[in-house]
Amino acid sequence: MIRSPQAGMTTLLFLLLAAWSVAARAETPPAEDSQAETHKYIRIDRDEADEPLSLQTVIVRFVPADDSGGVSVDLVGAVHVGESSYYEALNKAFEDYDVVLYELVAPDGTRVEKGTKPSNHPVAMLQNGLKDMLELEHQLQCVDYTKDNMVHADMSPDAFAKSMEDRGESFFGMFFRMMGHAMAQQSAQKNPTSDFDLLSAFFDNDRSTALKRVMAEQFESLEGVMQALDGPDGSTIITERNKVALEKLREQLDAGKKKIAIFYGAGHLRDMEQRLSDDFKLKRDREQWLDAWNLGKPQKAKKPAREQKKAASIRPPVAPWHVAPLAAGLTR
């Protein structure tokens, strides 16, 4: 998550969102490494009829590759808006760790007060708009960051801006990189989400669930979008932030902590897993999946007229065909 504002970023961000929407329509080719292909960090759980039941994120445990034991590191994937029950489950899980390293581009040592509202940063505003549209909750308002074992493990706004400058990065550059990705993969396109699907969801009697289903489908092709965003040499938004998180991990291990979680957006986890293997000599042990979004079709109680009017007034923060950018923005 990115919390602090940066001047002049709004226009660039929405250009980036437009590129993401095109990239999502091109399906990512199969990974060359069949093992890596099976390592998902976010998925849709389906019933026997292939109907979606829930969008799930993973908790993956890593242990020493030499089987020496004594230490475990869990990668805890996140989506930044979700069901209240999802964040309740995360809060409960976090109680069992010596340390939980969490993401937030904010000044060093930031302690997030319980119930903190999202900032006026464009990404945070986008996430907050999605929270209302999908009838979900925001991570910052539900996760209890006040616990003693919660440790900030991300870049400061100044370090983030300097890294982008040093790398010669810009949001325009990301825009064109993802446009190139979309053009290269266009021929592999299979069953993309259509404008009709999304527009139909807006007129569904259970609009929030219909929209969640449409958006959740985009998460299954998220890997290609994130690779385009990160680029061949990495990026500040993924690579450099991950380096900071793993520096904090090293500090905690050196301090004698044995059971550690790294709580980051699901879009960060593939790079993190590779670093845990290469730099920390850890291997996958097991995984657990949590329901982040309910994608079923429960019978809802009728809302008060005032709430119905409020829901009806909600409009998508970008044009209705910009689906995948929103998915990517919720996992990084």
DOLO-344679 format. One record per residue (C-alpha): residue number from 1; residue in one letter; y, z, x. Coordinates in Angstrom, 2 decimals. Layout:
BEGIN
[lumlum NUM, 'a', [Y, Z, X]]
...
//
This chain:
BEGIN
[lumlum 1, 'm', [0.00, 0.00, 0.00]]
[lumlum 2, 'i', [3.57, -0.65, 1.05]]
[lumlum 3, 'r', [6.09, 1.83, -0.20]]
[lumlum 4, 's', [9.42, 1.38, 1.56]]
[lumlum 5, 'p', [11.78, -1.53, 0.75]]
[lumlum 6, 'q', [12.68, -4.34, 3.14]]
[lumlum 7, 'a', [15.84, -6.34, 2.55]]
[lumlum 8, 'g', [15.55, -9.94, 1.47]]
[lumlum 9, 'm', [11.84, -9.76, 0.77]]
[lumlum 10, 't', [11.67, -10.33, -2.97]]
[lumlum 11, 't', [12.10, -14.10, -2.94]]
[lumlum 12, 'l', [9.66, -14.50, -0.07]]
[lumlum 13, 'l', [7.09, -12.35, -1.82]]
[lumlum 14, 'f', [7.08, -14.42, -4.96]]
[lumlum 15, 'l', [6.79, -17.62, -2.92]]
[lumlum 16, 'l', [3.77, -15.95, -1.35]]
[lumlum 17, 'l', [2.37, -15.18, -4.78]]
[lumlum 18, 'a', [2.64, -18.84, -5.72]]
[lumlum 19, 'a', [0.60, -19.80, -2.67]]
[lumlum 20, 'w', [-2.02, -17.18, -3.50]]
[lumlum 21, 's', [-2.48, -18.63, -6.95]]
[lumlum 22, 'v', [-3.42, -22.00, -5.46]]
[lumlum 23, 'a', [-5.67, -20.50, -2.82]]
[lumlum 24, 'a', [-7.66, -18.63, -5.46]]
[lumlum 25, 'r', [-8.69, -21.87, -7.15]]
[lumlum 26, 'a', [-10.57, -23.04, -4.07]]
[lumlum 27, 'e', [-13.89, -21.32, -3.63]]
[lumlum 28, 't', [-14.63, -19.92, -0.18]]
[lumlum 29, 'p', [-17.56, -21.67, 1.55]]
[lumlum 30, 'p', [-20.61, -19.51, 2.32]]
[lumlum 31, 'a', [-20.26, -17.33, 5.40]]
[lumlum 32, 'e', [-22.22, -18.47, 8.44]]
[lumlum 33, 'd', [-23.50, -14.94, 8.96]]
[lumlum 34, 's', [-25.85, -14.26, 6.06]]
[lumlum 35, 'q', [-25.68, -10.52, 6.68]]
[lumlum 36, 'a', [-21.88, -10.51, 6.49]]
[lumlum 37, 'e', [-22.09, -12.53, 3.30]]
[lumlum 38, 't', [-23.96, -9.71, 1.55]]
[lumlum 39, 'h', [-21.46, -7.08, 2.62]]
[lumlum 40, 'k', [-19.11, -6.88, -0.32]]
[lumlum 41, 'y', [-16.37, -4.31, -0.72]]
[lumlum 42, 'i', [-15.50, -5.07, -4.32]]
[lumlum 43, 'r', [-17.70, -6.58, -7.02]]
[lumlum 44, 'i', [-18.28, -7.04, -10.74]]
[lumlum 45, 'd', [-21.20, -5.13, -12.22]]
[lumlum 46, 'r', [-22.84, -7.21, -14.97]]
[lumlum 47, 'd', [-25.45, -6.65, -17.65]]
[lumlum 48, 'e', [-28.64, -8.67, -18.15]]
[lumlum 49, 'a', [-26.70, -11.29, -20.13]]
[lumlum 50, 'd', [-24.28, -11.68, -17.18]]
[lumlum 51, 'e', [-21.47, -10.07, -19.15]]
[lumlum 52, 'p', [-19.05, -8.04, -17.00]]
[lumlum 53, 'l', [-19.33, -4.28, -17.35]]
[lumlum 54, 's', [-17.02, -2.98, -14.64]]
[lumlum 55, 'l', [-15.09, -3.84, -11.49]]
[lumlum 56, 'q', [-16.43, -1.67, -8.70]]
[lumlum 57, 't', [-15.28, -0.63, -5.24]]
[lumlum 58, 'v', [-17.52, 0.61, -2.48]]
[lumlum 59, 'i', [-17.91, 3.66, -0.30]]
[lumlum 60, 'v', [-19.80, 2.59, 2.84]]
[lumlum 61, 'r', [-21.15, 5.18, 5.25]]
[lumlum 62, 'f', [-21.33, 4.48, 8.99]]
[lumlum 63, 'v', [-23.32, 6.53, 11.48]]
[lumlum 64, 'p', [-23.92, 6.26, 15.25]]
[lumlum 65, 'a', [-25.85, 3.11, 16.11]]
[lumlum 66, 'd', [-27.99, 5.07, 18.60]]
[lumlum 67, 'd', [-29.12, 7.41, 15.79]]
[lumlum 68, 's', [-27.69, 10.40, 17.63]]
[lumlum 69, 'g', [-26.33, 11.76, 14.34]]
[lumlum 70, 'g', [-23.69, 14.42, 13.94]]
[lumlum 71, 'v', [-20.88, 12.12, 12.79]]
[lumlum 72, 's', [-20.31, 9.96, 9.73]]
[lumlum 73, 'v', [-17.38, 7.72, 8.83]]
[lumlum 74, 'd', [-17.03, 6.39, 5.30]]
[lumlum 75, 'l', [-14.93, 3.35, 4.42]]
[lumlum 76, 'v', [-13.62, 4.01, 0.92]]
[lumlum 77, 'g', [-12.35, 0.82, -0.70]]
[lumlum 78, 'a', [-9.51, 1.02, -3.18]]
[lumlum 79, 'v', [-7.74, -0.97, -5.81]]
[lumlum 80, 'h', [-4.25, 0.37, -6.31]]
[lumlum 81, 'v', [-4.36, 0.44, -10.11]]
[lumlum 82, 'g', [-7.45, 1.67, -11.93]]
[lumlum 83, 'e', [-8.96, 3.81, -14.66]]
[lumlum 84, 's', [-8.03, 7.50, -14.56]]
[lumlum 85, 's', [-11.77, 8.28, -14.31]]
[lumlum 86, 'y', [-11.90, 6.19, -11.12]]
[lumlum 87, 'y', [-9.27, 8.29, -9.38]]
[lumlum 88, 'e', [-10.86, 11.48, -10.69]]
[lumlum 89, 'a', [-14.12, 10.39, -9.05]]
[lumlum 90, 'l', [-12.29, 9.67, -5.78]]
[lumlum 91, 'n', [-10.53, 13.04, -5.83]]
[lumlum 92, 'k', [-13.90, 14.73, -6.31]]
[lumlum 93, 'a', [-15.48, 12.71, -3.49]]
[lumlum 94, 'f', [-12.62, 13.50, -1.09]]
[lumlum 95, 'e', [-13.32, 17.24, -1.38]]
[lumlum 96, 'd', [-16.49, 16.76, 0.71]]
[lumlum 97, 'y', [-14.76, 15.33, 3.81]]
[lumlum 98, 'd', [-13.30, 17.13, 6.80]]
[lumlum 99, 'v', [-10.54, 14.49, 6.85]]
[lumlum 100, 'v', [-9.46, 11.62, 4.59]]
[lumlum 101, 'l', [-7.29, 9.06, 6.41]]
[lumlum 102, 'y', [-5.15, 7.20, 3.88]]
[lumlum 103, 'e', [-2.94, 4.12, 3.85]]
[lumlum 104, 'l', [0.74, 4.00, 2.98]]
[lumlum 105, 'v', [3.47, 2.16, 4.88]]
[lumlum 106, 'a', [5.81, 5.13, 5.08]]
[lumlum 107, 'p', [7.39, 7.36, 7.74]]
[lumlum 108, 'd', [4.95, 9.10, 10.08]]
[lumlum 109, 'g', [3.45, 12.25, 8.63]]
[lumlum 110, 't', [4.40, 11.42, 5.05]]
[lumlum 111, 'r', [2.93, 13.79, 2.46]]
[lumlum 112, 'v', [2.70, 12.19, -0.96]]
[lumlum 113, 'e', [3.58, 14.62, -3.73]]
[lumlum 114, 'k', [1.25, 14.71, -6.71]]
[lumlum 115, 'g', [2.38, 12.29, -9.42]]
[lumlum 116, 't', [4.67, 10.31, -7.09]]
[lumlum 117, 'k', [6.06, 7.23, -8.80]]
[lumlum 118, 'p', [5.78, 3.83, -7.10]]
[lumlum 119, 's', [8.87, 2.72, -5.18]]
[lumlum 120, 'n', [11.20, -0.18, -5.94]]
[lumlum 121, 'h', [9.54, -2.30, -3.25]]
[lumlum 122, 'p', [8.53, -5.69, -4.75]]
[lumlum 123, 'v', [4.82, -5.12, -4.12]]
[lumlum 124, 'a', [4.99, -1.68, -5.73]]
[lumlum 125, 'm', [6.91, -3.12, -8.67]]
[lumlum 126, 'l', [4.25, -5.80, -9.07]]
[lumlum 127, 'q', [1.50, -3.19, -9.04]]
[lumlum 128, 'n', [3.36, -1.05, -11.56]]
[lumlum 129, 'g', [3.82, -4.02, -13.88]]
[lumlum 130, 'l', [0.08, -4.68, -13.69]]
[lumlum 131, 'k', [-0.64, -1.03, -14.44]]
[lumlum 132, 'd', [1.20, -1.33, -17.75]]
[lumlum 133, 'm', [-0.16, -4.76, -18.60]]
[lumlum 134, 'l', [-3.78, -3.76, -17.94]]
[lumlum 135, 'e', [-3.40, -0.24, -19.39]]
[lumlum 136, 'l', [-4.49, 1.36, -16.12]]
[lumlum 137, 'e', [-3.14, 4.11, -13.87]]
[lumlum 138, 'h', [-1.45, 3.84, -10.47]]
[lumlum 139, 'q', [-3.16, 5.26, -7.40]]
[lumlum 140, 'l', [-0.11, 7.17, -6.17]]
[lumlum 141, 'q', [0.15, 9.04, -9.46]]
[lumlum 142, 'c', [-3.53, 10.01, -9.68]]
[lumlum 143, 'v', [-4.89, 10.61, -6.19]]
[lumlum 144, 'd', [-4.20, 14.13, -4.94]]
[lumlum 145, 'y', [-2.64, 13.58, -1.52]]
[lumlum 146, 't', [-1.54, 17.24, -1.26]]
[lumlum 147, 'k', [-4.94, 18.50, -0.13]]
[lumlum 148, 'd', [-5.08, 19.84, 3.42]]
[lumlum 149, 'n', [-7.67, 17.26, 4.51]]
[lumlum 150, 'm', [-5.49, 14.26, 3.54]]
[lumlum 151, 'v', [-3.94, 12.66, 6.65]]
[lumlum 152, 'h', [-1.46, 9.77, 6.70]]
[lumlum 153, 'a', [-2.90, 6.93, 8.82]]
[lumlum 154, 'd', [-0.67, 3.88, 8.52]]
[lumlum 155, 'm', [2.39, 2.22, 10.05]]
[lumlum 156, 's', [5.93, 3.39, 9.52]]
[lumlum 157, 'p', [8.34, 0.89, 7.93]]
[lumlum 158, 'd', [10.10, 0.43, 11.29]]
[lumlum 159, 'a', [6.82, -0.19, 13.13]]
[lumlum 160, 'f', [5.71, -2.59, 10.40]]
[lumlum 161, 'a', [8.92, -4.60, 10.64]]
[lumlum 162, 'k', [8.85, -4.63, 14.45]]
[lumlum 163, 's', [5.23, -5.80, 14.51]]
[lumlum 164, 'm', [6.05, -8.70, 12.20]]
[lumlum 165, 'e', [9.00, -9.62, 14.40]]
[lumlum 166, 'd', [6.96, -9.36, 17.62]]
[lumlum 167, 'r', [4.22, -11.53, 16.14]]
[lumlum 168, 'g', [6.73, -14.05, 14.87]]
[lumlum 169, 'e', [5.46, -13.47, 11.34]]
[lumlum 170, 's', [7.28, -14.17, 8.14]]
[lumlum 171, 'f', [6.36, -14.35, 4.50]]
[lumlum 172, 'f', [7.21, -18.06, 4.62]]
[lumlum 173, 'g', [4.59, -18.44, 7.35]]
[lumlum 174, 'm', [1.99, -16.70, 5.21]]
[lumlum 175, 'f', [2.97, -18.97, 2.34]]
[lumlum 176, 'f', [2.29, -22.15, 4.30]]
[lumlum 177, 'r', [-0.89, -20.74, 5.85]]
[lumlum 178, 'm', [-2.37, -20.07, 2.44]]
[lumlum 179, 'm', [-1.20, -23.42, 1.13]]
[lumlum 180, 'g', [-3.12, -25.03, 3.99]]
[lumlum 181, 'h', [-6.18, -22.94, 3.14]]
[lumlum 182, 'a', [-6.00, -24.03, -0.49]]
[lumlum 183, 'm', [-5.71, -27.71, 0.39]]
[lumlum 184, 'a', [-8.62, -27.51, 2.85]]
[lumlum 185, 'q', [-10.91, -25.83, 0.31]]
[lumlum 186, 'q', [-9.87, -27.74, -2.80]]
[lumlum 187, 's', [-12.93, -30.01, -2.69]]
[lumlum 188, 'a', [-15.22, -26.95, -2.85]]
[lumlum 189, 'q', [-13.66, -25.71, -6.08]]
[lumlum 190, 'k', [-16.15, -24.46, -8.67]]
[lumlum 191, 'n', [-15.35, -23.05, -12.11]]
[lumlum 192, 'p', [-11.88, -21.68, -11.33]]
[lumlum 193, 't', [-10.06, -19.50, -13.80]]
[lumlum 194, 's', [-8.10, -21.91, -15.97]]
[lumlum 195, 'd', [-4.63, -21.51, -17.41]]
[lumlum 196, 'f', [-6.31, -21.60, -20.83]]
[lumlum 197, 'd', [-8.50, -18.59, -19.96]]
[lumlum 198, 'l', [-5.48, -16.55, -18.94]]
[lumlum 199, 'l', [-3.32, -17.60, -21.87]]
[lumlum 200, 's', [-6.21, -16.85, -24.25]]
[lumlum 201, 'a', [-6.44, -13.38, -22.77]]
[lumlum 202, 'f', [-2.78, -12.74, -23.59]]
[lumlum 203, 'f', [-3.50, -13.41, -27.26]]
[lumlum 204, 'd', [-6.79, -11.47, -27.39]]
[lumlum 205, 'n', [-6.96, -8.54, -29.82]]
[lumlum 206, 'd', [-7.92, -6.36, -26.85]]
[lumlum 207, 'r', [-5.48, -7.92, -24.43]]
[lumlum 208, 's', [-5.77, -5.38, -21.63]]
[lumlum 209, 't', [-9.55, -5.75, -21.37]]
[lumlum 210, 'a', [-9.38, -9.54, -21.63]]
[lumlum 211, 'l', [-6.80, -9.66, -18.84]]
[lumlum 212, 'k', [-8.83, -7.28, -16.69]]
[lumlum 213, 'r', [-11.83, -9.57, -17.06]]
[lumlum 214, 'v', [-9.83, -12.63, -16.02]]
[lumlum 215, 'm', [-8.31, -10.86, -13.04]]
[lumlum 216, 'a', [-11.57, -9.21, -11.97]]
[lumlum 217, 'e', [-13.18, -12.63, -11.61]]
[lumlum 218, 'q', [-10.63, -13.42, -8.89]]
[lumlum 219, 'f', [-11.79, -10.51, -6.77]]
[lumlum 220, 'e', [-15.10, -12.25, -6.15]]
[lumlum 221, 's', [-13.29, -14.97, -4.15]]
[lumlum 222, 'l', [-10.91, -12.50, -2.53]]
[lumlum 223, 'e', [-12.40, -12.88, 0.96]]
[lumlum 224, 'g', [-11.10, -16.42, 1.44]]
[lumlum 225, 'v', [-7.62, -15.42, 0.30]]
[lumlum 226, 'm', [-7.54, -12.45, 2.68]]
[lumlum 227, 'q', [-8.74, -14.60, 5.60]]
[lumlum 228, 'a', [-5.92, -17.04, 4.90]]
[lumlum 229, 'l', [-3.45, -14.17, 4.77]]
[lumlum 230, 'd', [-4.72, -12.63, 8.01]]
[lumlum 231, 'g', [-4.90, -15.88, 10.00]]
[lumlum 232, 'p', [-6.99, -16.59, 13.14]]
[lumlum 233, 'd', [-5.02, -14.11, 15.27]]
[lumlum 234, 'g', [-4.84, -11.36, 12.70]]
[lumlum 235, 's', [-1.69, -10.06, 11.06]]
[lumlum 236, 't', [0.53, -7.04, 10.76]]
[lumlum 237, 'i', [-0.38, -6.52, 7.13]]
[lumlum 238, 'i', [-4.12, -6.25, 7.86]]
[lumlum 239, 't', [-4.98, -6.17, 11.58]]
[lumlum 240, 'e', [-2.17, -4.02, 12.99]]
[lumlum 241, 'r', [-2.33, -1.49, 10.16]]
[lumlum 242, 'n', [-6.09, -1.23, 10.65]]
[lumlum 243, 'k', [-5.55, -0.55, 14.35]]
[lumlum 244, 'v', [-3.26, 2.36, 13.47]]
[lumlum 245, 'a', [-5.81, 3.78, 11.04]]
[lumlum 246, 'l', [-8.57, 3.62, 13.65]]
[lumlum 247, 'e', [-6.35, 5.22, 16.28]]
[lumlum 248, 'k', [-6.03, 8.12, 13.84]]
[lumlum 249, 'l', [-9.80, 8.08, 13.43]]
[lumlum 250, 'r', [-10.22, 8.40, 17.20]]
[lumlum 251, 'e', [-7.85, 11.38, 17.22]]
[lumlum 252, 'q', [-9.82, 13.12, 14.48]]
[lumlum 253, 'l', [-13.15, 12.50, 16.20]]
[lumlum 254, 'd', [-11.72, 13.84, 19.46]]
[lumlum 255, 'a', [-10.56, 16.92, 17.53]]
[lumlum 256, 'g', [-14.16, 17.58, 16.51]]
[lumlum 257, 'k', [-14.11, 16.35, 12.91]]
[lumlum 258, 'k', [-17.57, 15.24, 11.83]]
[lumlum 259, 'k', [-17.28, 13.84, 8.30]]
[lumlum 260, 'i', [-14.36, 11.45, 7.89]]
[lumlum 261, 'a', [-13.26, 8.99, 5.20]]
[lumlum 262, 'i', [-10.87, 6.07, 5.62]]
[lumlum 263, 'f', [-9.28, 5.35, 2.25]]
[lumlum 264, 'y', [-7.77, 1.85, 2.34]]
[lumlum 265, 'g', [-7.44, -1.18, 0.11]]
[lumlum 266, 'a', [-10.71, -3.12, -0.16]]
[lumlum 267, 'g', [-9.07, -6.14, 1.50]]
[lumlum 268, 'h', [-8.89, -4.20, 4.78]]
[lumlum 269, 'l', [-12.53, -3.22, 5.02]]
[lumlum 270, 'r', [-14.18, -6.28, 6.54]]
[lumlum 271, 'd', [-11.95, -6.06, 9.62]]
[lumlum 272, 'm', [-12.41, -2.28, 9.74]]
[lumlum 273, 'e', [-16.19, -2.59, 9.60]]
[lumlum 274, 'q', [-16.16, -4.96, 12.57]]
[lumlum 275, 'r', [-14.01, -2.53, 14.55]]
[lumlum 276, 'l', [-16.24, 0.43, 13.71]]
[lumlum 277, 's', [-19.18, -1.56, 15.06]]
[lumlum 278, 'd', [-17.47, -2.92, 18.18]]
[lumlum 279, 'd', [-15.21, -0.03, 19.20]]
[lumlum 280, 'f', [-16.99, 3.04, 17.82]]
[lumlum 281, 'k', [-20.63, 1.88, 18.03]]
[lumlum 282, 'l', [-21.29, 2.78, 14.41]]
[lumlum 283, 'k', [-23.67, 1.04, 12.01]]
[lumlum 284, 'r', [-23.98, 0.81, 8.24]]
[lumlum 285, 'd', [-26.11, 3.53, 6.73]]
[lumlum 286, 'r', [-25.72, 3.37, 2.94]]
[lumlum 287, 'e', [-23.26, 2.51, 0.22]]
[lumlum 288, 'q', [-22.16, 3.86, -3.14]]
[lumlum 289, 'w', [-20.27, 1.98, -5.87]]
[lumlum 290, 'l', [-17.57, 3.41, -8.14]]
[lumlum 291, 'd', [-16.34, 1.91, -11.41]]
[lumlum 292, 'a', [-12.64, 1.11, -10.94]]
[lumlum 293, 'w', [-12.01, -0.93, -14.12]]
[lumlum 294, 'n', [-13.92, -0.85, -17.39]]
[lumlum 295, 'l', [-14.56, -4.48, -18.34]]
[lumlum 296, 'g', [-16.61, -3.77, -21.46]]
[lumlum 297, 'k', [-15.36, -4.27, -25.00]]
[lumlum 298, 'p', [-15.17, -0.78, -26.54]]
[lumlum 299, 'q', [-13.78, -0.26, -30.02]]
[lumlum 300, 'k', [-10.27, 1.05, -29.48]]
[lumlum 301, 'a', [-8.45, 3.44, -31.75]]
[lumlum 302, 'k', [-5.37, 1.91, -33.32]]
[lumlum 303, 'k', [-2.22, 2.67, -31.34]]
[lumlum 304, 'p', [0.94, 4.08, -32.90]]
[lumlum 305, 'a', [3.42, 1.41, -33.96]]
[lumlum 306, 'r', [5.79, 2.38, -31.15]]
[lumlum 307, 'e', [3.05, 1.92, -28.53]]
[lumlum 308, 'q', [2.03, -1.42, -30.05]]
[lumlum 309, 'k', [5.61, -2.63, -29.79]]
[lumlum 310, 'k', [5.81, -1.50, -26.17]]
[lumlum 311, 'a', [2.53, -3.26, -25.28]]
[lumlum 312, 'a', [3.63, -6.44, -27.03]]
[lumlum 313, 's', [6.81, -6.52, -24.95]]
[lumlum 314, 'i', [4.93, -6.56, -21.65]]
[lumlum 315, 'r', [5.08, -9.90, -19.91]]
[lumlum 316, 'p', [3.31, -11.01, -16.74]]
[lumlum 317, 'p', [5.42, -10.35, -13.61]]
[lumlum 318, 'v', [4.91, -13.96, -12.54]]
[lumlum 319, 'a', [3.87, -17.14, -14.30]]
[lumlum 320, 'p', [0.56, -16.70, -16.19]]
[lumlum 321, 'w', [-1.45, -18.86, -13.80]]
[lumlum 322, 'h', [-0.67, -16.63, -10.81]]
[lumlum 323, 'v', [-3.88, -14.61, -11.04]]
[lumlum 324, 'a', [-5.39, -14.37, -7.54]]
[lumlum 325, 'p', [-2.18, -13.21, -5.85]]
[lumlum 326, 'l', [-2.16, -10.22, -8.11]]
[lumlum 327, 'a', [-5.76, -9.43, -7.20]]
[lumlum 328, 'a', [-4.97, -9.69, -3.49]]
[lumlum 329, 'g', [-1.91, -7.48, -3.92]]
[lumlum 330, 'l', [-4.07, -4.71, -5.35]]
[lumlum 331, 't', [-6.43, -4.47, -2.36]]
[lumlum 332, 'r', [-4.26, -4.59, 0.71]]
//
